[in-house]
Amino acid sequence: MKELIGASLKYQAGKLQVLDQYLLPHEEVWHVCRDVENMQSLINNLQVRGAPLIGLAATLLVAYLAEQEATREELREAIDALEATRPTAVNLKHCMDCLRHALQQDDFVGEIVFRAEQLFEEDVALCQRIAEHGVALVDASDNILTHCNTGALATAGIGTALGVIFTAAQKYGNIHVWVDETRPLLQGGRLTAYELERWKIPYTLLCDNMAATLMAAGKVDKIFVGADRIAANGDFANKVGTYNLAVLANYHNIPFYVVAPKTTFDAQCAHGGEIEIEQRNASEVTGVSGSFGACQWAPDRTSVFNPAFDVTPASLVTAWVFDSGIYNQPAFSSV
């Protein structure tokens, strides 16, 4: 397999390495991944995260195993096991389906490696095209609100929603970003702030429940978010808290944009009610842990509701930004 290098995923010198995103921003630790169990753990523990990146990381592992002379049956089992790690994001399923097709070929090793390289390089190109389309929606001096992390850490390229923001900042030089901390795992506070800091883009961090106050004060011009799965009718699943923003944006007449590669679109899913929502461990809500230490604030027997994602109705979306273009409400059916 050729050398493939992204901000948080790389295949180099015969080794597959992933950046531990759970330890960011205080520690930058790369893990070498050689087996399915290790990758499953990295994905489930959000050390590898972001819908596009999860699919690519799993894909590169299968390609690595193919080059290590794993049998066709072992590869089939690996694909099935990896696909089951995160049920909401459709990118992982898309990647694993591509590998299943490659596995049927006579030269299945060569086909799997070829598809893995192609999917990685396609993601880089998709991100660039998304940014080129999305930047048309941004004006100079915009104050943009975003949720969770949708940058280079979550993709092989410059990112989706954050990639648009990065491109706009390069174009205008005076873009400011409001960063939702994104409870309960603080992907905004830890990861988006980390990326904006490195890109030298001005930003301000806020708690999720402060967004309404900002909007009421007229301090938010636009909202850009990513997506983990987009249904055929335009409903979409994204990090929990996104639906809140969409409702608030609608009330305050603020443009609300969904930014994602077309691989996130699931034509087999009729509407948001069919999207499976992953429920995560209660400990993520009862306390906090990471490279900064650990703290539990809730009583031990506290009952917890902890969905990783929520579903936003298409009616609340101003437009969807894909690598193929910008689609508003009437045009979405032509995606």
Buried (B, 14 or more C-beta within 10 A) or exposed (E): BEEBEBBBBBBEEEEBBBBBBBBBBEEEEEBEBBEBEBBBBBBBEBBBBBBBBBBBBBBBBBBBBBBEEBEEEBBBEBBEBBBEBBBBBBBBBBBBEBBBEBBEEEEBBEBBBBBBBEBBBBBBEBBBBBBBBBBEBBEEEBBBBBBBBBBBBBBBBBBBBBBBBBBBBEEBEEBBBBBBBBBBBBBBBBBBBBBBEEBEBEBBBBEBEEBBEBBEEEEBBBBBBBBBBBBBBBBBBBBBBBBBBBBBBBEBEBBBBBBBBBBBBBEEBEBBEBBEBBEBEBBBBBBBEBEEEEEEEEEEEEEBEBBBBBBBBBEBBBBBBBBBBBBEEEEBEEB
